[in-house]
């Protein structure tokens, strides 16, 4: 039986509780480990109490403050270097252990419900945390019975490399970095009525896109909220992000994971005081100077463009083209500053590989999907490249 395990980021990120709950309820993740080594006991208690559904709490595991598992109905406790002893009172809980050698696995595999063995691949979340087990060696260990279905692969695990690990013998997989990266394909809603927007979003979510920006420039706040109330549960079901264009004042409704601000909206530095780490903050940029400013002011990602002429947006800035992206990305790398850059503006299927090679993190699209003869084919191409 395949077991998928998520691990929380050390530092809190936007919509963290909702994203963890969505992953558990969707069935994409079986258990979630709460690893916050910098938290005080009170901070951990307050963090856990925000999960108000008992079914979610039962599928969480604690890396620290194990006694809170008994107090708050948390399903599991995790043994690690900070908490190396399994006390008798926790043995009725789901037990997991961090292991960094085969000898540690052999010590714990008959005691714990499952063990993490790491790092299998180079870590996504920890720089310099590199692979220490070859695939051939691991396969031999499974064939010999020294590793079994209680051993979960950790370190550089993504949904894309699980199949290779299953061929080696793993049936359990623990993921950290891959769960918290921003999706690389963003869908910006087109200028349609509410029914048209909902219909388009249903199609792209079903097609596999995990990031929707609700952009309704010509509509009232009431229209935006009416639309968001329909989209929010749909996005939860598909573990997708939902952000709103411009209307930062609507974040308090708890319908959105973040906000995207254009050049004529609230300044990024001012907006960051509102969003902090609770909401995702995106910024529109047209030039290298814009990119530097938004990065310094606290944006979490950048929508940079236009790549080419598009009818989706009025009052276009000068076209960037591939050379424009290459110049911006190389300049930012020289200054050791790097944020996810989404290319935007008239992007077509044939542009995707060139844009990726130029160094952009992902693409923001609208018309190319809505106007395509076969929207699912268009979505598949984008997801395959990014």
Residue pairs with C-beta under 8 A, 6 or more apart in sequence:
1 149
1 171
2 166
2 171
2 172
2 173
3 30
3 31
3 114
3 152
3 171
3 172
3 173
4 28
4 29
4 30
4 172
4 173
4 175
5 29
5 30
5 31
5 32
5 33
5 114
5 152
5 172
5 173
5 174
5 175
6 20
6 23
6 29
6 31
6 32
6 33
6 174
6 175
6 176
6 179
7 32
7 33
7 35
7 174
7 175
7 176
7 179
8 16
8 20
8 32
8 33
8 34
8 35
8 36
9 16
9 125
9 176
9 180
10 35
10 36
10 37
10 38
11 38
11 277
12 36
12 47
12 277
13 19
13 180
13 277
14 257
14 258
14 275
14 277
14 278
14 279
14 280
14 300
15 241
15 257
15 258
15 278
15 279
15 280
17 50
17 51
18 236
18 257
19 239
20 32
20 51
20 56
21 51
21 53
21 56
22 236
22 237
22 239
23 29
23 32
23 179
23 239
24 30
24 32
24 55
24 56
24 59
25 56
25 236
26 237
26 238
26 239
28 239
29 179
30 59
31 59
31 60
31 61
31 75
31 76
31 94
32 59
32 60
32 61
33 60
33 61
33 62
33 63
33 76
33 78
33 96
33 174
34 44
34 47
34 48
34 60
34 61
34 62
34 63
35 63
35 64
35 78
36 43
36 44
36 47
36 63
36 64
37 63
37 64
37 82
39 47
39 64
39 65
41 65
41 68
44 62
44 64
44 65
44 68
45 65
45 68
45 71
45 72
48 57
48 60
48 68
48 72
48 74
49 72
51 57
51 60
54 73
57 72
57 73
57 74
57 75
58 73
58 74
58 75
59 75
60 74
60 75
60 76
61 74
61 75
61 76
61 77
61 78
61 94
61 96
62 68
62 69
62 74
62 76
62 77
62 78
63 78
63 80
63 82
63 83
64 82
64 83
66 77
66 83
66 87
66 90
68 74
69 75
69 76
69 77
69 90
69 93
70 89
70 90
74 93
75 93
75 94
76 93
76 94
76 95
76 96
76 113
77 83
77 86
77 90
77 93
77 94
77 95
77 96
78 96
78 97
78 98
79 85
79 86
79 95
79 96
79 97
79 98
79 108
79 112
80 97
80 98
81 98
86 95
86 111
94 113
95 111
95 112
95 113
96 112
96 113
96 114
96 115
96 116
96 152
97 104
97 108
97 111
97 112
97 115
97 116
98 115
98 116
98 118
99 105
99 108
99 115
99 116
99 117
99 118
100 117
100 118
100 132
102 117
102 141
102 146
102 147
104 115
105 115
105 117
105 146
105 147
105 151
106 146
108 115
109 115
109 148
109 150
109 151
112 150
113 150
114 150
114 151
114 152
114 172
115 150
115 151
115 152
116 152
116 154
116 174
117 133
117 147
117 151
117 152
117 153
117 154
118 153
118 154
118 155
118 174
119 129
119 130
119 131
119 132
119 154
119 155
119 156
120 131
120 133
120 138
120 153
120 154
120 155
120 156
120 157
120 165
121 131
121 155
121 156
121 157
121 161
122 129
122 130
122 131
122 155
122 156
123 129
123 130
123 155
123 156
123 176
123 177
124 156
124 158
124 176
124 177
124 178
124 181
125 176
125 177
125 180
129 155
131 155
131 156
135 164
135 168
138 147
138 168
138 169
138 170
139 168
139 169
141 147
141 169
142 148
142 168
142 169
142 170
143 169
147 169
149 171
149 172
150 172
151 170
151 172
152 170
152 172
152 173
152 174
153 165
153 170
153 172
153 173
153 174
154 173
154 174
154 176
156 177
157 165
157 173
157 174
157 175
157 178
158 175
158 178
159 175
159 178
162 173
165 173
182 211
182 241
182 280
182 300
182 301
182 340
182 361
182 362
183 209
183 210
183 211
183 240
183 241
183 362
184 361
184 362
184 363
184 386
185 209
185 210
185 211
185 362
185 363
185 365
185 379
185 382
185 383
185 386
186 209
186 211
186 212
186 213
186 303
186 342
186 362
186 363
186 364
186 365
187 200
187 201
187 204
187 209
187 211
187 212
187 213
187 364
187 365
187 366
187 369
188 212
188 213
188 215
188 245
188 312
188 344
188 364
188 365
188 366
189 197
189 200
189 201
189 212
189 213
189 214
189 215
189 216
189 366
190 196
190 197
190 200
190 312
190 366
190 367
190 370
191 217
191 218
191 312
192 200
194 223
194 226
194 227
197 214
197 216
197 227
198 227
198 230
198 231
200 369
200 370
201 212
201 231
201 234
202 234
203 369
203 375
203 376
204 212
204 369
204 375
204 379
205 212
205 234
205 235
205 237
205 238
205 240
206 238
207 375
207 376
207 379
207 380
208 379
208 380
208 383
209 240
209 379
209 382
209 383
210 238
210 239
210 240
210 241
211 240
211 241
211 243
212 231
212 235
212 240
212 241
212 242
212 243
213 243
213 244
213 245
213 260
213 282
213 364
214 224
214 227
214 228
214 231
214 242
214 243
214 244
214 245
214 256
215 245
215 246
215 260
216 223
216 224
216 227
216 245
217 245
217 246
221 247
221 249
221 250
224 244
224 247
224 250
225 250
225 253
225 255
228 242
228 244
228 250
228 253
228 255
228 256
229 255
231 242
232 242
232 255
234 240
235 241
235 242
241 257
241 258
241 280
242 255
242 256
242 257
243 256
243 257
243 258
243 259
243 260
243 280
243 282
244 250
244 251
244 255
244 256
244 258
244 259
244 260
245 259
245 260
245 262
246 259
246 260
246 261
246 262
246 265
247 259
248 259
248 261
248 265
248 266
248 271
248 274
248 275
250 256
251 258
251 259
251 274
251 275
251 279
256 279
257 279
257 280
258 275
258 279
258 280
258 281
258 282
258 300
259 271
259 275
259 279
259 280
259 281
259 282
260 282
260 283
260 284
260 303
261 268
261 271
261 281
261 282
261 283
261 284
262 284
263 284
263 286
263 290
265 271
267 297
268 281
268 283
268 293
268 294
268 297
268 298
268 299
269 297
269 298
271 281
271 298
272 281
272 297
272 298
272 299
275 281
280 300
280 301
281 298
281 299
281 300
282 299
282 300
282 301
282 302
282 303
283 290
283 294
283 297
283 299
283 301
283 302
283 303
284 290
284 302
284 303
284 304
285 291
285 294
285 302
285 303
285 304
286 304
286 305
286 306
286 317
286 318
286 320
287 317
288 327
288 328
288 331
288 332
290 304
291 302
291 304
291 328
291 332
291 341
292 332
292 335
292 337
294 302
294 339
295 302
295 332
295 337
295 339
299 339
300 339
300 340
301 339
301 340
301 341
301 342
301 361
302 339
302 340
302 341
302 342
303 342
303 344
303 364
304 320
304 325
304 328
304 341
304 342
304 343
304 344
304 360
305 317
305 320
305 343
305 344
305 345
305 364
306 313
306 316
306 317
306 319
306 320
306 344
306 345
306 346
307 319
307 320
307 321
307 325
307 343
307 344
307 345
307 346
307 347
307 351
307 355
308 319
308 321
308 345
308 346
308 347
309 316
309 319
309 345
309 346
310 316
310 345
310 346
310 367
311 367
312 345
312 366
312 367
313 345
316 345
319 345
320 328
320 345
322 354
322 355
322 358
325 341
325 343
325 355
325 358
325 359
325 360
326 358
326 359
328 341
329 341
329 358
329 359
329 360
330 359
332 338
332 339
340 361
340 362
341 359
341 360
341 361
341 362
342 360
342 361
342 362
342 363
342 364
343 355
343 360
343 362
343 363
343 364
344 363
344 364
344 365
346 367
346 368
347 355
347 363
347 364
347 365
347 368
348 368
349 368
349 378
349 381
349 382
352 363
352 381
352 382
352 385
352 386
353 385
355 363
356 385
356 386
362 386
363 382
363 386
365 382
368 378
369 375
369 378
369 379
372 378
